[in-house]
Amino acid sequence: MILLALGPTATVLTHDLSLERFLALDIGHLYVEYIWILNKVKSKEIF
C-alpha cells in the first residue's frame, strides 16, 4: 500500500501506480476531513 499526499501530483501518480497493480491512495485531504468530523461540521466550507 502506498499513501500519497502530493497535491495534484498524487492523483496522477495514484492512477499510474494502480495501472502497475500497486494499491495507492491519495490521502491529501484526509486530515481536513478528519477535523471536520471531529467538530461535527454540517457544511464543509473553508473560510
PDB file of N, CA, C, O and CB in Angstrom:
ATOM      1  N   MET A   1       0.842  -1.157   0.000  1.00  0.00           N
ATOM      2  CA  MET A   1       0.000   0.000   0.000  1.00  0.00           C
ATOM      3  C   MET A   1       0.898   1.235   0.000  1.00  0.00           C
ATOM      4  O   MET A   1       1.853   1.330   0.771  1.00  0.00           O
ATOM      5  CB  MET A   1      -0.964  -0.010   1.211  1.00  0.00           C
ATOM      6  N   ILE A   2       0.575   2.156  -0.863  1.00  0.00           N
ATOM      7  CA  ILE A   2       1.316   3.410  -0.969  1.00  0.00           C
ATOM      8  C   ILE A   2       0.352   4.550  -0.693  1.00  0.00           C
ATOM      9  O   ILE A   2      -0.666   4.685  -1.372  1.00  0.00           O
ATOM     10  CB  ILE A   2       1.986   3.565  -2.375  1.00  0.00           C
ATOM     11  N   LEU A   3       0.666   5.368   0.295  1.00  0.00           N
ATOM     12  CA  LEU A   3      -0.146   6.529   0.626  1.00  0.00           C
ATOM     13  C   LEU A   3       0.525   7.771   0.060  1.00  0.00           C
ATOM     14  O   LEU A   3       1.715   7.997   0.279  1.00  0.00           O
ATOM     15  CB  LEU A   3      -0.348   6.655   2.163  1.00  0.00           C
ATOM     16  N   LEU A   4      -0.237   8.570  -0.664  1.00  0.00           N
ATOM     17  CA  LEU A   4       0.319   9.748  -1.315  1.00  0.00           C
ATOM     18  C   LEU A   4      -0.419  11.007  -0.868  1.00  0.00           C
ATOM     19  O   LEU A   4      -1.647  11.028  -0.798  1.00  0.00           O
ATOM     20  CB  LEU A   4       0.247   9.602  -2.841  1.00  0.00           C
ATOM     21  N   ALA A   5       0.341  12.048  -0.567  1.00  0.00           N
ATOM     22  CA  ALA A   5      -0.205  13.369  -0.256  1.00  0.00           C
ATOM     23  C   ALA A   5       0.720  14.373  -0.935  1.00  0.00           C
ATOM     24  O   ALA A   5       1.580  14.973  -0.290  1.00  0.00           O
ATOM     25  CB  ALA A   5      -0.311  13.624   1.320  1.00  0.00           C
ATOM     26  N   LEU A   6       0.536  14.547  -2.230  1.00  0.00           N
ATOM     27  CA  LEU A   6       1.451  15.369  -3.027  1.00  0.00           C
ATOM     28  C   LEU A   6       0.710  16.407  -3.856  1.00  0.00           C
ATOM     29  O   LEU A   6       1.196  16.827  -4.907  1.00  0.00           O
ATOM     30  CB  LEU A   6       2.287  14.487  -3.940  1.00  0.00           C
ATOM     31  N   GLY A   7      -0.450  16.820  -3.397  1.00  0.00           N
ATOM     32  CA  GLY A   7      -1.224  17.779  -4.180  1.00  0.00           C
ATOM     33  C   GLY A   7      -1.756  17.125  -5.441  1.00  0.00           C
ATOM     34  O   GLY A   7      -2.059  15.932  -5.441  1.00  0.00           O
ATOM     35  N   PRO A   8      -1.873  17.894  -6.520  1.00  0.00           N
ATOM     36  CA  PRO A   8      -2.410  17.348  -7.774  1.00  0.00           C
ATOM     37  C   PRO A   8      -1.562  16.194  -8.332  1.00  0.00           C
ATOM     38  O   PRO A   8      -2.073  15.349  -9.067  1.00  0.00           O
ATOM     39  CB  PRO A   8      -2.509  18.456  -8.815  1.00  0.00           C
ATOM     40  N   THR A   9      -0.291  16.161  -7.990  1.00  0.00           N
ATOM     41  CA  THR A   9       0.588  15.094  -8.465  1.00  0.00           C
ATOM     42  C   THR A   9       0.140  13.736  -7.926  1.00  0.00           C
ATOM     43  O   THR A   9       0.275  12.722  -8.612  1.00  0.00           O
ATOM     44  CB  THR A   9       2.039  15.374  -8.051  1.00  0.00           C
ATOM     45  N   ALA A  10      -0.387  13.710  -6.713  1.00  0.00           N
ATOM     46  CA  ALA A  10      -0.795  12.443  -6.106  1.00  0.00           C
ATOM     47  C   ALA A  10      -1.913  11.781  -6.887  1.00  0.00           C
ATOM     48  O   ALA A  10      -1.942  10.556  -7.007  1.00  0.00           O
ATOM     49  CB  ALA A  10      -1.233  12.663  -4.671  1.00  0.00           C
ATOM     50  N   THR A  11      -2.826  12.564  -7.416  1.00  0.00           N
ATOM     51  CA  THR A  11      -3.937  11.997  -8.179  1.00  0.00           C
ATOM     52  C   THR A  11      -3.425  11.262  -9.408  1.00  0.00           C
ATOM     53  O   THR A  11      -3.833  10.135  -9.686  1.00  0.00           O
ATOM     54  CB  THR A  11      -4.924  13.096  -8.592  1.00  0.00           C
ATOM     55  N   VAL A  12      -2.536  11.904 -10.132  1.00  0.00           N
ATOM     56  CA  VAL A  12      -1.978  11.296 -11.342  1.00  0.00           C
ATOM     57  C   VAL A  12      -1.103  10.090 -10.993  1.00  0.00           C
ATOM     58  O   VAL A  12      -1.191   9.043 -11.634  1.00  0.00           O
ATOM     59  CB  VAL A  12      -1.159  12.334 -12.134  1.00  0.00           C
ATOM     60  N   LEU A  13      -0.273  10.245  -9.986  1.00  0.00           N
ATOM     61  CA  LEU A  13       0.624   9.167  -9.590  1.00  0.00           C
ATOM     62  C   LEU A  13      -0.153   7.960  -9.066  1.00  0.00           C
ATOM     63  O   LEU A  13       0.231   6.820  -9.325  1.00  0.00           O
ATOM     64  CB  LEU A  13       1.604   9.660  -8.528  1.00  0.00           C
ATOM     65  N   THR A  14      -1.233   8.199  -8.337  1.00  0.00           N
ATOM     66  CA  THR A  14      -2.082   7.118  -7.845  1.00  0.00           C
ATOM     67  C   THR A  14      -2.645   6.315  -9.016  1.00  0.00           C
ATOM     68  O   THR A  14      -2.660   5.084  -8.984  1.00  0.00           O
ATOM     69  CB  THR A  14      -3.228   7.679  -6.974  1.00  0.00           C
ATOM     70  N   HIS A  15      -3.097   7.006 -10.027  1.00  0.00           N
ATOM     71  CA  HIS A  15      -3.621   6.325 -11.214  1.00  0.00           C
ATOM     72  C   HIS A  15      -2.527   5.492 -11.889  1.00  0.00           C
ATOM     73  O   HIS A  15      -2.739   4.324 -12.217  1.00  0.00           O
ATOM     74  CB  HIS A  15      -4.201   7.351 -12.210  1.00  0.00           C
ATOM     75  N   ASP A  16      -1.375   6.097 -12.090  1.00  0.00           N
ATOM     76  CA  ASP A  16      -0.275   5.385 -12.751  1.00  0.00           C
ATOM     77  C   ASP A  16       0.164   4.157 -11.952  1.00  0.00           C
ATOM     78  O   ASP A  16       0.437   3.106 -12.531  1.00  0.00           O
ATOM     79  CB  ASP A  16       0.916   6.326 -12.954  1.00  0.00           C
ATOM     80  N   LEU A  17       0.233   4.285 -10.644  1.00  0.00           N
ATOM     81  CA  LEU A  17       0.628   3.147  -9.814  1.00  0.00           C
ATOM     82  C   LEU A  17      -0.421   2.039  -9.841  1.00  0.00           C
ATOM     83  O   LEU A  17      -0.078   0.857  -9.814  1.00  0.00           O
ATOM     84  CB  LEU A  17       0.867   3.601  -8.377  1.00  0.00           C
ATOM     85  N   SER A  18      -1.685   2.413  -9.894  1.00  0.00           N
ATOM     86  CA  SER A  18      -2.736   1.394  -9.942  1.00  0.00           C
ATOM     87  C   SER A  18      -2.669   0.601 -11.249  1.00  0.00           C
ATOM     88  O   SER A  18      -2.991  -0.587 -11.273  1.00  0.00           O
ATOM     89  CB  SER A  18      -4.123   2.046  -9.788  1.00  0.00           C
ATOM     90  N   LEU A  19      -2.257   1.247 -12.321  1.00  0.00           N
ATOM     91  CA  LEU A  19      -2.087   0.532 -13.589  1.00  0.00           C
ATOM     92  C   LEU A  19      -0.969  -0.498 -13.507  1.00  0.00           C
ATOM     93  O   LEU A  19      -0.971  -1.488 -14.238  1.00  0.00           O
ATOM     94  CB  LEU A  19      -1.800   1.516 -14.717  1.00  0.00           C
ATOM     95  N   GLU A  20      -0.012  -0.257 -12.611  1.00  0.00           N
ATOM     96  CA  GLU A  20       1.091  -1.196 -12.386  1.00  0.00           C
ATOM     97  C   GLU A  20       0.764  -2.205 -11.283  1.00  0.00           C
ATOM     98  O   GLU A  20       1.642  -2.933 -10.818  1.00  0.00           O
ATOM     99  CB  GLU A  20       2.367  -0.431 -12.027  1.00  0.00           C
ATOM    100  N   ARG A  21      -0.504  -2.242 -10.869  1.00  0.00           N
ATOM    101  CA  ARG A  21      -1.026  -3.179  -9.861  1.00  0.00           C
ATOM    102  C   ARG A  21      -0.547  -2.908  -8.436  1.00  0.00           C
ATOM    103  O   ARG A  21      -0.443  -3.831  -7.629  1.00  0.00           O
ATOM    104  CB  ARG A  21      -0.643  -4.573 -10.237  1.00  0.00           C
ATOM    105  N   PHE A  22      -0.260  -1.656  -8.128  1.00  0.00           N
ATOM    106  CA  PHE A  22       0.027  -1.253  -6.754  1.00  0.00           C
ATOM    107  C   PHE A  22      -1.250  -0.705  -6.138  1.00  0.00           C
ATOM    108  O   PHE A  22      -2.083  -0.126  -6.836  1.00  0.00           O
ATOM    109  CB  PHE A  22       1.175  -0.196  -6.698  1.00  0.00           C
ATOM    110  N   LEU A  23      -1.405  -0.887  -4.836  1.00  0.00           N
ATOM    111  CA  LEU A  23      -2.517  -0.270  -4.123  1.00  0.00           C
ATOM    112  C   LEU A  23      -2.033   1.091  -3.647  1.00  0.00           C
ATOM    113  O   LEU A  23      -1.185   1.176  -2.759  1.00  0.00           O
ATOM    114  CB  LEU A  23      -3.015  -1.166  -2.919  1.00  0.00           C
ATOM    115  N   ALA A  24      -2.568   2.156  -4.235  1.00  0.00           N
ATOM    116  CA  ALA A  24      -2.141   3.514  -3.905  1.00  0.00           C
ATOM    117  C   ALA A  24      -3.363   4.347  -3.542  1.00  0.00           C
ATOM    118  O   ALA A  24      -4.397   4.267  -4.205  1.00  0.00           O
ATOM    119  CB  ALA A  24      -1.365   4.160  -5.087  1.00  0.00           C
ATOM    120  N   LEU A  25      -3.238   5.152  -2.477  1.00  0.00           N
ATOM    121  CA  LEU A  25      -4.328   6.004  -2.017  1.00  0.00           C
ATOM    122  C   LEU A  25      -3.847   7.445  -1.921  1.00  0.00           C
ATOM    123  O   LEU A  25      -2.781   7.728  -1.374  1.00  0.00           O
ATOM    124  CB  LEU A  25      -4.867   5.519  -0.653  1.00  0.00           C
ATOM    125  N   ASP A  26      -4.651   8.346  -2.464  1.00  0.00           N
ATOM    126  CA  ASP A  26      -4.378   9.779  -2.353  1.00  0.00           C
ATOM    127  C   ASP A  26      -5.050  10.270  -1.077  1.00  0.00           C
ATOM    128  O   ASP A  26      -6.276  10.349  -1.012  1.00  0.00           O
ATOM    129  CB  ASP A  26      -4.893  10.574  -3.620  1.00  0.00           C
ATOM    130  N   ILE A  27      -4.258  10.598  -0.069  1.00  0.00           N
ATOM    131  CA  ILE A  27      -4.806  10.990   1.239  1.00  0.00           C
ATOM    132  C   ILE A  27      -4.595  12.479   1.513  1.00  0.00           C
ATOM    133  O   ILE A  27      -4.542  12.897   2.669  1.00  0.00           O
ATOM    134  CB  ILE A  27      -4.159  10.160   2.358  1.00  0.00           C
ATOM    135  N   GLY A  28      -4.477  13.256   0.480  1.00  0.00           N
ATOM    136  CA  GLY A  28      -4.153  14.671   0.614  1.00  0.00           C
ATOM    137  C   GLY A  28      -5.082  15.471   1.509  1.00  0.00           C
ATOM    138  O   GLY A  28      -4.616  16.354   2.230  1.00  0.00           O
ATOM    139  N   HIS A  29      -6.382  15.195   1.490  1.00  0.00           N
ATOM    140  CA  HIS A  29      -7.333  15.973   2.271  1.00  0.00           C
ATOM    141  C   HIS A  29      -7.867  15.207   3.474  1.00  0.00           C
ATOM    142  O   HIS A  29      -8.835  15.628   4.107  1.00  0.00           O
ATOM    143  CB  HIS A  29      -8.479  16.405   1.396  1.00  0.00           C
ATOM    144  N   LEU A  30      -7.241  14.097   3.782  1.00  0.00           N
ATOM    145  CA  LEU A  30      -7.719  13.253   4.873  1.00  0.00           C
ATOM    146  C   LEU A  30      -7.726  13.983   6.206  1.00  0.00           C
ATOM    147  O   LEU A  30      -8.678  13.844   6.974  1.00  0.00           O
ATOM    148  CB  LEU A  30      -6.867  12.012   4.980  1.00  0.00           C
ATOM    149  N   TYR A  31      -6.692  14.754   6.497  1.00  0.00           N
ATOM    150  CA  TYR A  31      -6.613  15.467   7.782  1.00  0.00           C
ATOM    151  C   TYR A  31      -7.745  16.479   7.922  1.00  0.00           C
ATOM    152  O   TYR A  31      -8.366  16.581   8.980  1.00  0.00           O
ATOM    153  CB  TYR A  31      -5.257  16.179   7.920  1.00  0.00           C
ATOM    154  N   VAL A  32      -8.012  17.227   6.852  1.00  0.00           N
ATOM    155  CA  VAL A  32      -9.085  18.232   6.889  1.00  0.00           C
ATOM    156  C   VAL A  32     -10.429  17.554   7.125  1.00  0.00           C
ATOM    157  O   VAL A  32     -11.227  18.018   7.940  1.00  0.00           O
ATOM    158  CB  VAL A  32      -9.121  19.049   5.572  1.00  0.00           C
ATOM    159  N   GLU A  33     -10.680  16.463   6.418  1.00  0.00           N
ATOM    160  CA  GLU A  33     -11.935  15.726   6.606  1.00  0.00           C
ATOM    161  C   GLU A  33     -12.059  15.210   8.039  1.00  0.00           C
ATOM    162  O   GLU A  33     -13.140  15.258   8.627  1.00  0.00           O
ATOM    163  CB  GLU A  33     -12.023  14.552   5.614  1.00  0.00           C
ATOM    164  N   TYR A  34     -10.959  14.719   8.598  1.00  0.00           N
ATOM    165  CA  TYR A  34     -10.956  14.204   9.968  1.00  0.00           C
ATOM    166  C   TYR A  34     -11.317  15.295  10.970  1.00  0.00           C
ATOM    167  O   TYR A  34     -12.106  15.068  11.886  1.00  0.00           O
ATOM    168  CB  TYR A  34      -9.587  13.610  10.311  1.00  0.00           C
ATOM    169  N   ILE A  35     -10.741  16.472  10.794  1.00  0.00           N
ATOM    170  CA  ILE A  35     -11.050  17.596  11.689  1.00  0.00           C
ATOM    171  C   ILE A  35     -12.520  17.989  11.574  1.00  0.00           C
ATOM    172  O   ILE A  35     -13.167  18.286  12.578  1.00  0.00           O
ATOM    173  CB  ILE A  35     -10.151  18.809  11.369  1.00  0.00           C
ATOM    174  N   TRP A  36     -13.045  17.991  10.347  1.00  0.00           N
ATOM    175  CA  TRP A  36     -14.467  18.310  10.164  1.00  0.00           C
ATOM    176  C   TRP A  36     -15.349  17.295  10.891  1.00  0.00           C
ATOM    177  O   TRP A  36     -16.354  17.669  11.496  1.00  0.00           O
ATOM    178  CB  TRP A  36     -14.823  18.343   8.663  1.00  0.00           C
ATOM    179  N   ILE A  37     -14.986  16.033  10.835  1.00  0.00           N
ATOM    180  CA  ILE A  37     -15.767  15.003  11.523  1.00  0.00           C
ATOM    181  C   ILE A  37     -15.699  15.210  13.036  1.00  0.00           C
ATOM    182  O   ILE A  37     -16.718  15.123  13.721  1.00  0.00           O
ATOM    183  CB  ILE A  37     -15.257  13.590  11.148  1.00  0.00           C
ATOM    184  N   LEU A  38     -14.506  15.483  13.556  1.00  0.00           N
ATOM    185  CA  LEU A  38     -14.371  15.699  15.000  1.00  0.00           C
ATOM    186  C   LEU A  38     -15.185  16.890  15.484  1.00  0.00           C
ATOM    187  O   LEU A  38     -15.730  16.868  16.588  1.00  0.00           O
ATOM    188  CB  LEU A  38     -12.913  15.901  15.362  1.00  0.00           C
ATOM    189  N   ASN A  39     -15.268  17.932  14.658  1.00  0.00           N
ATOM    190  CA  ASN A  39     -16.005  19.146  15.027  1.00  0.00           C
ATOM    191  C   ASN A  39     -17.471  19.105  14.620  1.00  0.00           C
ATOM    192  O   ASN A  39     -18.196  20.084  14.799  1.00  0.00           O
ATOM    193  CB  ASN A  39     -15.353  20.348  14.403  1.00  0.00           C
ATOM    194  N   LYS A  40     -17.909  17.973  14.072  1.00  0.00           N
ATOM    195  CA  LYS A  40     -19.302  17.768  13.658  1.00  0.00           C
ATOM    196  C   LYS A  40     -19.793  18.883  12.738  1.00  0.00           C
ATOM    197  O   LYS A  40     -20.889  19.416  12.916  1.00  0.00           O
ATOM    198  CB  LYS A  40     -20.207  17.677  14.886  1.00  0.00           C
ATOM    199  N   VAL A  41     -18.978  19.220  11.768  1.00  0.00           N
ATOM    200  CA  VAL A  41     -19.294  20.273  10.804  1.00  0.00           C
ATOM    201  C   VAL A  41     -20.386  19.784   9.874  1.00  0.00           C
ATOM    202  O   VAL A  41     -20.325  18.667   9.359  1.00  0.00           O
ATOM    203  CB  VAL A  41     -18.036  20.694  10.000  1.00  0.00           C
ATOM    204  N   LYS A  42     -21.398  20.638   9.659  1.00  0.00           N
ATOM    205  CA  LYS A  42     -22.510  20.274   8.771  1.00  0.00           C
ATOM    206  C   LYS A  42     -22.284  20.766   7.356  1.00  0.00           C
ATOM    207  O   LYS A  42     -22.728  20.128   6.401  1.00  0.00           O
ATOM    208  CB  LYS A  42     -23.820  20.835   9.303  1.00  0.00           C
ATOM    209  N   SER A  43     -21.605  21.884   7.206  1.00  0.00           N
ATOM    210  CA  SER A  43     -21.337  22.437   5.892  1.00  0.00           C
ATOM    211  C   SER A  43     -19.818  22.521   5.706  1.00  0.00           C
ATOM    212  O   SER A  43     -19.138  23.244   6.433  1.00  0.00           O
ATOM    213  CB  SER A  43     -22.009  23.839   5.723  1.00  0.00           C
ATOM    214  N   LYS A  44     -19.301  21.788   4.743  1.00  0.00           N
ATOM    215  CA  LYS A  44     -17.851  21.722   4.554  1.00  0.00           C
ATOM    216  C   LYS A  44     -17.373  22.848   3.668  1.00  0.00           C
ATOM    217  O   LYS A  44     -17.188  22.678   2.463  1.00  0.00           O
ATOM    218  CB  LYS A  44     -17.443  20.378   3.955  1.00  0.00           C
ATOM    219  N   GLU A  45     -17.177  23.999   4.278  1.00  0.00           N
ATOM    220  CA  GLU A  45     -16.656  25.168   3.579  1.00  0.00           C
ATOM    221  C   GLU A  45     -15.430  25.682   4.323  1.00  0.00           C
ATOM    222  O   GLU A  45     -15.435  25.780   5.551  1.00  0.00           O
ATOM    223  CB  GLU A  45     -17.740  26.278   3.458  1.00  0.00           C
ATOM    224  N   ILE A  46     -14.397  26.005   3.587  1.00  0.00           N
ATOM    225  CA  ILE A  46     -13.194  26.567   4.199  1.00  0.00           C
ATOM    226  C   ILE A  46     -13.318  28.081   4.174  1.00  0.00           C
ATOM    227  O   ILE A  46     -13.555  28.677   3.123  1.00  0.00           O
ATOM    228  CB  ILE A  46     -11.895  26.095   3.457  1.00  0.00           C
ATOM    229  N   PHE A  47     -13.156  28.700   5.341  1.00  0.00           N
ATOM    230  CA  PHE A  47     -13.300  30.159   5.444  1.00  0.00           C
ATOM    231  C   PHE A  47     -11.974  30.829   5.387  1.00  0.00           C
ATOM    232  O   PHE A  47     -11.899  32.056   5.459  1.00  0.00           O
ATOM    233  CB  PHE A  47     -14.009  30.550   6.716  1.00  0.00           C
TER     234      PHE A  47
END
